[in-house]
Amino acid sequence: MAKKTKKPRHPIGELLEPKRALIRPESVALPRPPAGRPGPKATGLTQNDMDILLKRSRKTYNRLECGKLRLPPDDYLVDVGRLLNLTADEYTMLWLLARGHRPTHPLHPPVGLVGPELWQAACDGQRHMMYVTDLAWTLLAHNSAFADMFIHGIAPANTARWMLLTEEGRTTLMDWETTWAPSLSAQLQAALAENPDSEVLQKIDADTRADPVAGPIYTSVTAPSIAPDGVVRRLRHPLYGPGAAKMVAANPYASPGARMIIVIFEPEEAAEDRRQGISASSSSR
């Protein structure tokens, strides 16, 4: 009789089964199985153990590993990731396999910036303005080019608060009422909706609503805005005068909610000189 070929596991099972095997039942307050228990001996958590620990009906976890659990709830994937001590990459892969997109909820509450000294070195090595903030716009790293954007050469502790609630911000950020303030207001509201427990975001939200200048703009925002990536806005630099600020934005993978922003600034005089140079070059041909 031909030997039966073992059916390949679903990719979710391939990902999660080895992680289960690493966790001893007693380490998660499950009783140690009797030494004489019939059947194969589990070296780690069984699928039934997972259902017990995650407080789900029997076979729920089995269906997840078999790829038969259609669109598992967000909180379930978070709980699975935390129970099995998944890495950030493993957690992202779980979401991609189970939901078809990257995580919409962090594996762990944001704890700041991973590798802050490396991000500071990256900022220091960038000739354009560069800075990194956490989910509440608290400044975590920046270079001297970014500090030069402020009147006294000192970057603010929180960039959102500076942009929305200071007179310097409203003057430096040209067209503040029509471009900068509405966009940042929408971004702040989106961040608060995603992180409702952030006391820093709550305070900025309350202070902005109460502000006689920013409040009406903040409460009347209609267009959503998540990130300023690729946006070009006018900025009055204290050293170089008015010009165009071209922004490049990204999220550090290992630091949920953090933002990395590069501001490429071109003074209006430099832009005009460049245009005239191009025009003169064209006419001489």
GIQUI-V651425 format. One record per residue. RES is the residue in three letters. PHI is phi as a letter, one per 30 degrees, with the letter a starting at -180 (* if undefined). PSI is psi in whole degrees, 0 to 359 (999 if undefined). Layout:
# GIQUI-V651425
((RES PHI PSI) (RES PHI PSI))
This chain:
# GIQUI-V651425
((MET * 133) (ALA d 140) (LYS d 134) (LYS d 135) (THR d 130) (LYS d 131) (LYS d 131) (PRO e 143) (ARG d 154) (HIS d 150) (PRO e 329) (ILE d 319) (GLY d 320) (GLU e 325) (LEU d 316) (LEU c 329) (GLU e 316) (PRO d 330) (LYS d 322) (ARG d 321) (ALA d 341) (LEU d 349) (ILE c 118) (ARG d 137) (PRO e 320) (GLU d 339) (SER d 344) (VAL c 28) (ALA i 28) (LEU c 141) (PRO d 144) (ARG d 133) (PRO d 146) (PRO e 145) (ALA d 327) (GLY c 17) (ARG d 131) (PRO d 161) (GLY j 177) (PRO d 144) (LYS d 124) (ALA d 134) (THR d 347) (GLY b 214) (LEU d 139) (THR d 169) (GLN d 325) (ASN d 322) (ASP e 318) (MET d 318) (ASP d 321) (ILE d 312) (LEU d 326) (LEU c 359) (LYS h 51) (ARG b 161) (SER d 156) (ARG e 140) (LYS i 358) (THR d 311) (TYR d 324) (ASN e 316) (ARG d 327) (LEU d 309) (GLU d 334) (CYS d 357) (GLY i 18) (LYS c 358) (LEU d 102) (ARG d 125) (LEU h 65) (PRO e 142) (PRO e 151) (ASP e 312) (ASP d 332) (TYR d 316) (LEU d 323) (VAL d 314) (ASP d 319) (VAL d 314) (GLY e 318) (ARG d 319) (LEU d 322) (LEU c 6) (ASN h 45) (LEU d 147) (THR d 170) (ALA d 320) (ASP d 319) (GLU d 320) (TYR d 317) (THR d 318) (MET d 322) (LEU e 315) (TRP d 318) (LEU d 320) (LEU d 322) (ALA d 328) (ARG b 344) (GLY i 11) (HIS a 169) (ARG d 163) (PRO e 138) (THR c 354) (HIS b 135) (PRO d 149) (LEU d 320) (HIS b 152) (PRO e 138) (PRO e 134) (VAL c 19) (GLY j 208) (LEU c 126) (VAL d 129) (GLY i 52) (PRO e 326) (GLU d 329) (LEU d 322) (TRP d 325) (GLN d 320) (ALA d 322) (ALA d 318) (CYS d 314) (ASP d 332) (GLY d 359) (GLN c 128) (ARG d 334) (HIS d 166) (MET d 133) (MET b 139) (TYR a 160) (VAL b 133) (THR b 165) (ASP d 190) (LEU d 340) (ALA c 18) (TRP i 19) (THR d 128) (LEU d 126) (LEU c 329) (ALA a 149) (HIS a 163) (ASN c 175) (SER d 330) (ALA d 324) (PHE d 319) (ALA d 328) (ASP d 345) (MET d 347) (PHE c 147) (ILE e 318) (HIS c 9) (GLY i 20) (ILE b 120) (ALA d 145) (PRO d 158) (ALA d 329) (ASN b 118) (THR d 327) (ALA d 317) (ARG d 320) (TRP d 316) (MET d 323) (LEU c 329) (LEU b 5) (THR c 149) (GLU d 325) (GLU d 316) (GLY d 318) (ARG d 335) (THR d 317) (THR d 318) (LEU d 97) (MET d 150) (ASP h 36) (TRP e 314) (GLU d 330) (THR c 340) (THR b 299) (TRP d 307) (ALA d 314) (PRO d 319) (SER d 313) (LEU d 325) (SER e 316) (ALA d 320) (GLN d 319) (LEU d 317) (GLN d 322) (ALA d 318) (ALA d 322) (LEU d 324) (ALA d 326) (GLU d 333) (ASN b 66) (PRO d 344) (ASP c 359) (SER d 114) (GLU d 328) (VAL d 314) (LEU d 320) (GLN e 318) (LYS d 317) (ILE d 319) (ASP e 312) (ALA d 316) (ASP d 324) (THR d 318) (ARG d 325) (ALA d 348) (ASP d 130) (PRO d 336) (VAL c 308) (ALA d 331) (GLY e 308) (PRO d 325) (ILE d 316) (TYR d 318) (THR d 354) (SER c 11) (VAL d 133) (THR c 328) (ALA d 127) (PRO d 152) (SER a 126) (ILE c 318) (ALA a 153) (PRO d 19) (ASP d 126) (GLY i 2) (VAL d 142) (VAL c 122) (ARG b 161) (ARG d 143) (LEU b 138) (ARG c 101) (HIS d 134) (PRO d 339) (LEU c 327) (TYR c 1) (GLY i 193) (PRO d 152) (GLY a 189) (ALA c 129) (ALA c 112) (LYS c 122) (MET c 136) (VAL c 124) (ALA b 146) (ALA a 166) (ASN c 122) (PRO e 126) (TYR e 317) (ALA d 2) (SER b 84) (PRO e 130) (GLY j 341) (ALA d 155) (ARG b 138) (MET c 121) (ILE b 130) (ILE c 129) (VAL c 112) (ILE c 109) (PHE c 131) (GLU b 110) (PRO d 150) (GLU d 323) (GLU d 318) (ALA d 320) (ALA d 320) (GLU d 318) (ASP d 321) (ARG d 318) (ARG d 318) (GLN d 323) (GLY d 319) (ILE d 319) (SER d 317) (ALA d 321) (SER d 320) (SER d 319) (SER d 339) (SER d 352) (ARG d 999))
